[in-house]
Amino acid sequence: MPCQPIQVTCYSGHSYAQEPRAFTWQGKCRTVVAVERTWRTPSGPHFHVLTESGARFDLDYNEQNDEWLLEVVSNIYMK
């Protein structure tokens, strides 16, 4: 599935978008239970997350555009 813009609630400690906590996708709030991997590219931080439903997503924050993008990685348990 291609990346699509979304709204994300995140923890911002020493910098904005330090760690995603929840996001809205397909009209439902998805709670992040674990950030399994983080990395940084020239566009900004990226997070591989596990949600309460067992689904995994990549959440990418584009700093220049101030925009979050989502890519579904695994939705085998998604409800």
HUBELLIN-V705080 format. One record per backbone hydrogen bond with DSSP energy under -0.5 kcal/mol. NH is the residue of the N-H (numbers start at 1). CO is the residue of the C=O. If there is no record, write none. Layout:
nh	co
NH	CO
NH	CO
//
This chain:
nh	co
4	70
6	68
7	24
9	22
10	8
11	19
18	11
18	15
19	11
21	9
22	9
23	30
24	7
25	23
25	28
28	25
30	23
31	29
32	21
33	31
33	50
34	50
36	34
36	48
37	48
39	46
41	44
44	41
46	39
47	59
48	37
49	47
49	57
50	34
51	55
52	31
54	51
56	74
57	49
58	71
59	47
59	57
60	58
60	69
61	45
62	60
62	67
63	43
63	61
64	43
66	62
67	62
68	6
69	60
70	4
71	58
73	56
74	56
78	75
//
